[in-house]
Amino acid sequence: MIISLIGYCFVFSGLFLFVDVLNINQSLAFMIIYGLSYMLLYFLQLKVLFQTQHTKGKLIKFLLSIFVFYVLANLLFNIGVYLNLNYLIATVLTIGLLFPIRFMVSKFIIFKA
């Protein structure tokens, strides 16, 4: 839970910085921030959450799943923006829909003991 909280604080603060402070397009900002958060997620889940060792197989499964979730997240976010939702609300909805599924995939497929 703490790992997710840290990751989502990173996502929201990064989005705020990119969109509201630096005036970067919200879709581009979401793609950048979400991509960076996924790169950090592997190492945090591997070492802290699931306390397991790195293997090539785990990394490959993680990269494949993250590619799918990255595409889905960007699709859901942009649908929300298209529907005139505030970018932060679109982010909350995207996270709310994908987080439980992504966690289960990580726990039972990628980092299973």
C-alpha positions as CSV (number, residue, x, y, z in Angstrom):
1,M,0.0,0.0,0.0
2,I,2.8,2.4,0.9
3,I,4.5,1.7,-2.4
4,S,1.3,2.5,-4.3
5,L,0.8,5.7,-2.2
6,I,4.4,6.8,-3.0
7,G,3.9,6.0,-6.7
8,Y,0.6,7.8,-7.0
9,C,1.9,10.9,-5.1
10,F,4.7,10.9,-7.7
11,V,2.2,10.6,-10.5
12,F,-0.1,13.4,-9.2
13,S,2.7,15.8,-8.3
14,G,4.5,15.2,-11.6
15,L,1.3,15.8,-13.5
16,F,0.7,19.0,-11.6
17,L,4.2,20.2,-12.3
18,F,4.1,19.3,-16.0
19,V,0.6,20.5,-16.7
20,D,0.0,23.5,-14.4
21,V,3.5,24.8,-13.8
22,L,5.3,23.9,-17.1
23,N,2.3,24.0,-19.4
24,I,3.0,20.7,-21.0
25,N,0.1,19.1,-22.8
26,Q,-1.8,16.9,-20.3
27,S,-1.8,13.8,-22.5
28,L,2.0,14.1,-23.1
29,A,2.6,14.8,-19.4
30,F,0.5,11.7,-18.5
31,M,2.5,9.5,-20.9
32,I,5.9,10.7,-19.5
33,I,4.9,10.6,-15.8
34,Y,3.2,7.2,-16.0
35,G,6.2,5.8,-17.9
36,L,8.6,7.0,-15.3
37,S,6.5,5.6,-12.5
38,Y,6.3,2.2,-14.1
39,M,10.1,2.0,-14.4
40,L,10.4,2.7,-10.6
41,L,7.6,0.3,-9.8
42,Y,9.5,-2.9,-11.0
43,F,12.3,-2.3,-8.5
44,L,10.0,-1.3,-5.6
45,Q,7.8,-4.4,-6.1
46,L,10.7,-6.7,-6.6
47,K,12.7,-5.7,-3.5
48,V,10.2,-4.2,-1.1
49,L,6.7,-5.5,-1.8
50,F,7.4,-9.1,-2.9
51,Q,10.9,-9.4,-1.5
52,T,12.2,-11.6,-4.3
53,Q,15.2,-11.8,-6.6
54,H,15.5,-10.3,-10.1
55,T,15.3,-12.8,-12.9
56,K,15.2,-12.3,-16.6
57,G,11.8,-14.0,-16.7
58,K,10.3,-11.7,-14.1
59,L,11.6,-8.7,-15.9
60,I,10.2,-9.9,-19.3
61,K,6.8,-10.6,-17.7
62,F,6.8,-7.2,-16.0
63,L,7.7,-5.4,-19.2
64,L,5.0,-7.2,-21.2
65,S,2.4,-6.5,-18.5
66,I,3.4,-2.9,-18.1
67,F,3.2,-2.4,-21.9
68,V,-0.4,-3.6,-21.8
69,F,-1.2,-1.5,-18.7
70,Y,0.6,1.6,-20.1
71,V,-1.5,1.4,-23.3
72,L,-4.7,0.9,-21.3
73,A,-3.9,3.7,-18.9
74,N,-3.2,6.1,-21.7
75,L,-6.4,5.1,-23.5
76,L,-8.5,5.5,-20.4
77,F,-6.9,8.8,-19.5
78,N,-7.5,10.2,-22.9
79,I,-11.1,9.0,-23.0
80,G,-11.6,10.9,-19.7
81,V,-10.0,14.0,-21.2
82,Y,-12.0,13.7,-24.3
83,L,-15.2,13.5,-22.2
84,N,-14.0,16.9,-20.7
85,L,-13.0,15.5,-17.3
86,N,-10.3,17.4,-15.5
87,Y,-7.0,15.7,-16.1
88,L,-6.6,14.8,-12.4
89,I,-10.1,13.3,-12.2
90,A,-9.3,11.3,-15.4
91,T,-6.1,10.1,-13.6
92,V,-8.0,9.0,-10.5
93,L,-10.5,7.0,-12.6
94,T,-7.7,5.4,-14.6
95,I,-5.8,4.4,-11.5
96,G,-8.9,3.2,-9.7
97,L,-9.8,0.9,-12.6
98,L,-6.3,-0.4,-13.4
99,F,-4.6,-0.6,-10.0
100,P,-6.4,-3.7,-8.6
101,I,-5.9,-5.6,-11.9
102,R,-2.2,-4.6,-12.2
103,F,-1.6,-5.6,-8.5
104,M,-3.1,-9.1,-9.0
105,V,-1.1,-9.6,-12.2
106,S,2.1,-8.6,-10.3
107,K,1.3,-10.8,-7.3
108,F,0.1,-13.9,-9.1
109,I,1.9,-13.9,-12.4
110,I,5.1,-11.7,-12.4
111,F,6.4,-12.0,-8.8
112,K,4.8,-15.2,-7.7
113,A,6.9,-17.2,-5.2
